[in-house]
Amino acid sequence: MVNQVFAALFRLETRFVTALYLQRMTILALVTISIIVALDISANVGALLDSAAEPQASGDLGRIVYYALLRVSFVTPSVLLFAGIWGVVWAEYTLATSNERIMLFSCGRAYIPSLAPALIVGLIVGSIHFAVAGFVKPATVELEATTTHRSYGLKFDRPAQSGEEWFAGSNFIARARVKLADDVALNDVYVFDYGESGDLHYIVRAASARPSPEPGYWTFYSGTVSYFSTLSDATGSNRPALNENRFETLETDFALSPLWVENIGILPILLPQNVLTELIDQGDLVPNLYKYEMTVYERYASILYCVVTMLLTAHLAMTRFSSGMMPYRALSVALVGFGAYFLFSVTLMLGHHGYISTLFSAWIIPVIALIILCKATYSYMRGAAVRW
């Protein structure tokens, strides 16, 4: 069995078809990325040239080239998800119409080993997608924010202070101005703390606040804290009473992550993998935690998605393409791949907006595609009596 697997992965036919898949996929990806980046530059060339930030290359042309290179890594993850599928279709169409696929099968090349190139390319594309989305793209975003006209969040403009921001945690609603310099701070702070019953416990108003060393605690400076208590009046009914105390320094529990504050306003998909992991580990200290979980699940699910869709596309192409086929048959297989990409994008969008479970939205399409692939492969092998 080990020898058979080794032969399937490294024999000449596998290397030839894998190279063909990668070649066609690369061509499609480069063409698509070139079009997207060209449109991006044409829409932003004025703001780009007027920008005060200077890249290392001198002159307007150097600045445009520098910007184009940054945008390439920004759009690459989205392009890879469908360029790989269409590259497999193009390669298999070439093999079928030139009779090379028939020649490979006639030489004893069985069906299952013929899927090895799709498996290899799927793993390569999935790994590249994960690396670019999780590490290269966030680094590119930081470079764009510091050297071009684009702005992705307050973090990249420090020292800076935001306008009034409203955010909600597990037991509070707060309004403040976020200030980022050497450290993280909140200015003009209002915190409304609620209990499990939903009743308002107290209100903190302070000139500023900074995180304490202990997680989940912040120190507030120069403000007041207002506690609500219940009093009985002459009629015997209870009514809330407000007790207000002034303070110069107040350390209290405030379930808000300083790391989240530092990255406020930045889309989760633009954050590095290590930052997302750290935010998820902080749990209830992070508002809208599901958005960060969704991004992590999406990056891992995309690896399975790439592998499964490559295999499924290769299966459909090898079993449906023939030497005398019309091009529309290749288009029909490509549309199946596009349909999978569309459904994957829709479920991811629903997950990012919190309409469905993050785990479900990230993994449902790859898992369904895997089930379809297993059923299709089993049915084909059973009907054709293909030997391993």
SULGIRA-V396673 format. One record per backbone hydrogen bond with DSSP energy under -0.5 kcal/mol. NH is the residue of the N-H (numbers start at 1). CO is the residue of the C=O. E is the energy in kcal/mol with one decimal. If there is no record, write none. Layout:
BEGIN
NH;CO;E  NH;CO;E
END
This chain:
BEGIN
5;1;-2.5  6;2;-2.6  7;3;-2.5  8;4;-2.4  9;5;-1.9  10;6;-1.9  11;7;-1.7  15;11;-2.1  16;12;-2.5  17;13;-2.7  18;14;-2.6  19;15;-2.1  20;16;-1.8  21;17;-2.8  22;18;-2.6  23;19;-2.3  24;20;-2.5  25;21;-2.7  26;22;-2.5  27;23;-2.1  28;24;-2.3  29;25;-2.6  30;26;-2.8  31;27;-2.4  32;28;-2.5  33;29;-2.9  34;30;-2.4  35;31;-2.0  36;32;-2.4  37;33;-2.8  38;34;-2.3  39;35;-2.3  40;36;-2.2  41;37;-2.8  42;38;-2.4  43;39;-1.7  44;40;-1.3  45;41;-1.3  48;44;-2.5  49;45;-2.4  50;46;-1.7  51;47;-0.6  51;48;-0.7  62;58;-0.6  63;59;-1.8  64;60;-2.2  65;61;-2.6  66;62;-2.4  67;63;-2.4  68;64;-2.6  69;65;-2.3  70;66;-1.7  71;67;-2.2  72;68;-1.6  73;69;-1.2  74;70;-1.0  75;71;-2.1  76;72;-1.5  77;73;-0.5  79;75;-1.7  80;76;-2.5  81;77;-1.0  82;78;-0.6  82;79;-1.0  83;79;-2.6  84;80;-1.6  86;82;-2.3  87;83;-2.2  88;84;-1.9  89;85;-2.0  90;86;-2.4  91;87;-2.4  92;88;-2.8  93;89;-2.3  94;90;-2.1  95;91;-2.3  96;92;-2.5  97;93;-2.6  98;94;-1.5  99;96;-1.3  100;95;-1.2  101;95;-2.0  103;99;-1.9  104;100;-2.1  105;101;-2.2  106;102;-2.6  107;103;-1.4  108;105;-1.5  109;104;-1.9  110;108;-0.7  114;110;-1.0  115;111;-0.6  115;112;-1.8  116;113;-1.5  119;115;-2.1  120;116;-2.7  121;117;-2.8  122;118;-2.5  123;119;-2.2  124;120;-2.3  125;121;-3.1  126;122;-2.7  127;123;-2.3  128;124;-2.5  129;125;-2.8  130;126;-2.3  131;127;-2.5  132;128;-2.9  133;129;-2.7  134;130;-2.4  135;131;-1.8  136;131;-1.7  137;132;-3.7  139;135;-1.5  140;136;-2.4  141;137;-2.5  142;138;-1.8  143;139;-1.9  144;140;-3.0  145;141;-2.5  146;142;-1.6  147;143;-1.7  148;144;-2.1  154;264;-0.6  156;153;-1.1  157;154;-1.7  158;155;-0.7  159;180;-0.7  160;180;-2.1  162;178;-2.8  165;176;-3.0  167;174;-2.1  169;172;-2.2  170;284;-0.6  173;192;-2.0  174;167;-2.8  175;190;-2.6  176;165;-2.0  177;187;-2.9  178;163;-0.6  178;176;-0.6  179;185;-2.8  180;160;-2.7  181;179;-0.5  181;183;-2.1  185;179;-2.0  186;209;-2.5  187;177;-2.9  188;207;-2.3  189;206;-2.1  190;175;-2.6  191;204;-2.5  192;173;-3.2  193;191;-0.6  193;202;-2.5  194;171;-3.1  195;199;-2.1  198;195;-1.4  201;193;-3.0  201;199;-0.5  202;193;-1.0  203;226;-2.1  204;191;-2.4  205;203;-0.5  205;224;-2.9  206;189;-2.1  207;221;-1.7  207;222;-1.4  208;221;-1.3  209;186;-2.1  210;219;-2.3  211;184;-0.5  212;217;-2.5  217;214;-1.5  218;252;-2.2  219;210;-3.3  220;218;-0.5  220;250;-3.7  221;208;-2.7  222;248;-1.8  223;247;-2.1  224;205;-2.4  225;245;-2.7  226;203;-2.9  227;225;-0.5  227;243;-3.0  228;201;-2.1  229;241;-2.5  231;239;-2.9  233;237;-2.0  236;233;-1.6  239;231;-2.6  241;229;-3.6  243;227;-3.0  243;241;-0.5  244;242;-0.5  245;225;-2.3  247;223;-2.6  250;220;-2.5  252;218;-2.2  252;250;-0.6  254;216;-2.9  256;254;-2.7  257;285;-2.6  261;257;-2.0  262;258;-2.3  263;259;-1.4  264;261;-1.4  266;263;-1.8  270;267;-2.1  271;268;-1.7  273;134;-2.1  276;272;-2.1  277;273;-2.4  278;274;-2.0  279;275;-2.4  280;276;-2.5  281;277;-2.0  282;278;-0.9  282;279;-0.7  283;280;-1.4  285;282;-1.8  286;283;-1.9  287;285;-0.6  289;286;-0.7  291;288;-1.5  292;288;-0.6  292;289;-0.8  293;289;-2.0  294;290;-2.6  295;291;-1.4  296;292;-1.7  297;293;-2.6  298;294;-2.5  299;295;-1.9  300;296;-1.9  301;297;-3.0  302;298;-1.9  303;299;-0.6  303;300;-0.9  304;300;-1.1  305;301;-2.7  306;302;-2.5  307;303;-2.1  308;304;-2.8  309;305;-2.5  310;306;-1.9  311;307;-2.1  312;308;-2.9  313;309;-2.4  314;310;-2.4  315;311;-2.5  316;312;-2.5  317;313;-2.4  318;314;-2.8  319;315;-2.0  320;316;-1.4  321;317;-2.4  325;322;-1.4  329;326;-1.6  330;326;-0.6  330;327;-0.6  331;327;-1.9  332;328;-2.0  333;329;-1.4  334;330;-2.2  335;331;-2.3  336;332;-1.3  337;333;-1.8  338;334;-2.4  339;335;-2.6  340;336;-2.1  341;337;-2.2  342;338;-2.6  343;339;-2.6  344;340;-2.5  345;341;-2.3  346;342;-2.3  347;343;-2.5  348;344;-2.0  349;345;-2.2  350;346;-2.4  351;347;-2.1  352;348;-2.5  353;349;-1.5  354;351;-1.1  355;350;-2.3  356;350;-0.8  361;357;-2.6  362;358;-2.0  363;359;-2.0  364;360;-2.2  367;363;-2.3  368;364;-2.5  369;365;-2.7  370;366;-2.0  371;367;-2.3  372;368;-2.5  373;369;-2.5  374;370;-2.5  375;371;-2.4  376;372;-2.9  377;373;-2.8  378;374;-2.4  379;375;-2.5  380;376;-2.3  381;377;-2.5  382;378;-2.4  383;379;-2.2  384;380;-2.8  385;381;-1.4  386;381;-0.9
END
